[in-house]
Structure formats: structure tokens, C-alpha cells
Amino acid sequence: MYSTSLLIFTLLLTLASPAPAPSATASYTLIDNCSGASFLSCFDFFSSADPTHGFVHYLNQADAQAQNLFTITDDTVKISVDSTNITPDGRASVRLQSKKLYNRGLFVLDLVHMPASTCGSWPSFWTLGSAKPWPENGEIDIIEAVNTDTTNHMTLHTSDGCSITGAGGQGRVVTQNCFVGAAGQPANAGCGVESASAASFGSPVNAAGGGVYAMEWTAERIAVWFFPRGSVMGDLVAGTPDPSTWGPPDASFQGDCDLSTHFVDHSLLIDTTFCGDWAGSVWSSNPICSALAPTCADYVANNPAAFAESYWQINSLKIFSQW
Ligand SMILES: *[C@@H]1O[C@H](CO)[C@@H](O)[C@H](O)[C@H]1NC(C)=O
């Protein structure tokens, strides 16, 4: 029995080993379909202290499933936060990190719902090169904003020697230097692009029935598109994506940056944290949120029902490659 499995394993390896011949018009091939019941085969639950200092308690898989904060029903993945308990030590939530590491590719997240634009919340869909101390292997923030924001912020974080021009994207370049310690930029800002659409994050996305976010990472650039439900490109719906036909992305990161050295071995992450380095640090400057409670942690601890809409509901997550 052992030798039979070994034989099958060897056979699979042999079948899998020939690399596809490079072609002039390389098209994307689905390499990981992290959808429905397969979702869990792609991700681990990160349950350590939040590296971004959030007022959060990340659950392991057993606890997340026992508390119904991670469910898969009819091929739909739902990732929620605690919305019933007063939580003086941080609100229970989930942070998922892909088992596989990626270098370049096309990452497509089709969601029905994402955490709403809610005071205290800081949801994110992002990639992180974690093998070296942050940010030596880079970070790519695909979906991210805090508190009452409805505009998506797309950001790269790197070590020194990487900056962008922003040419080619529709969004507004907020900061150009991707180096987290760059002079003349807020600490850890990185290079950031704000979507041109004020309905690209949180509540308005949910009101539209969700949509599809796609991040293309090539040797030349990193680009992000968002297509609201009803405007999703046909090739994406068909599962044969060709970003060259999609028109200008929401953000296009290119310029004076060697992507192959600044972005290495990235895992894919999905999480919802609270307060911390971003949502917490801007709490007092948000008039809506600061009117609710003196501090972000105070609000998040004592208002569980406010987070009933702080969930991701995912139709599919697909990773494509042409290399
Ligand atoms: C991806 O996985 C989902 C869920 O299992 C499945 O319904 C779908 O057919 C898969 N897509 C492809 C192209 O394999």
C-alpha cells in the first residue's frame, strides 16, 4: 500500500514537472482555486498577537469555527468578527495567511460582502513577504481602509530604493516613495494610491452586491483593479482573465523600483483588525468616530452590535500565473 502511494506520488511529480513553454502572448492559467470547500486548503489561521497592534484577539481555526466566525456554506466562505460580546481585551476576529508563497501572478478575489465602513474597523486583503524582517521582502495592500472610509487605499511598503511615478493608474498618488522610512512622508506610509472611486471600499461595495478585486504583479508593475458587481469584466466571470483588456487600473505601481528584489515570497492575507496603528491612530481626527467614544478601543470593546456587518463573504479567490 505504501509503495502504491509512493508510485502515484512519483507519477504526479513527473506529470507536474515540465514547465510550460514561454509564449509571446502568455495567458493566465489558474494555479490555485481557493474557493468554497478548497478555501481552507490554501490558508492557515494566524492566532498570535497582531503585528499592527490592533485591539483584536485572532482566533485559531478550532475556536473560529466553534464561534461561527469562519463558515463555508454552499461554496461561500464567510469570515466574521465577534458581534455579541463585550470584549475588554480585544475583539475576536480571524486573520488568514496563505500556506503558499507567491512571486508574481494575478490574484482575483470575488466577494459578495466585505467589512462595512465602521468606526474602529481596519479590514485588509494584502500580501506580505515575511521571510525577512519587515519590510525587506515587501508588502502589497490590495484592499485597505479604516473607520468610516469608503475609498480604497492601495499601498506598497518596501525597504529603501523603491519609488513610483503612478503613471497609468486612475487613482490619486498620495505618496510616491515605497520606502517605509522615506523622508518627507508619514512614518510607514509607503507609496500609496487612493482609488478615484468613493465607492471602492466597505459599505457602498456591499450595497452594490460586492464585486471583484484583482491584483496583477508582473516583473514591470503591480496593478490593482476593482470592478463592482454588474461591471465585472466578462473574461473574469468566464475564468479566463486577460488584464491587458481591462483598461487603466485603479492603481498602477511602477517607476524606479526593481520589483524582483523588493517583493519576494509573498503570502496572501485576509484579516479584520480593530484600532491599532491605523484605525486607532486616526480615531480622534474622525469626527463621526470620536463622537462615539473617547478612544477606539473603548468603542470596539463595548459596542459588539456595531460589528455585525464586519464580515467578508467570499465567492472565490483564484490565483493565476503565466510563468
Ligand atoms: C473552483 O472551486 C469552486 C469551489 O469548489 C468550484 O465550484 C469551481 O468550479 C472551481 N473552478 C475551477 C475553474 O476549477
The ligand as a Gaussian input file, in Angstrom:
#p B3LYP/6-31G(d) Opt

LIG

0 1
 C      -13.110000      26.472000      -8.068000
 O      -13.674000      25.910000      -6.896000
 C      -15.074000      26.057000      -6.793000
 C      -15.482000      25.575000      -5.415000
 O      -15.101000      24.272000      -5.203000
 C      -15.751000      25.293000      -7.909000
 O      -17.140000      25.457000      -7.840000
 C      -15.244000      25.834000      -9.246000
 O      -15.769000      25.063000     -10.286000
 C      -13.733000      25.800000      -9.290000
 N      -13.296000      26.479000     -10.512000
 C      -12.407000      25.942000     -11.344000
 C      -12.147000      26.715000     -12.582000
 O      -11.853000      24.899000     -11.108000

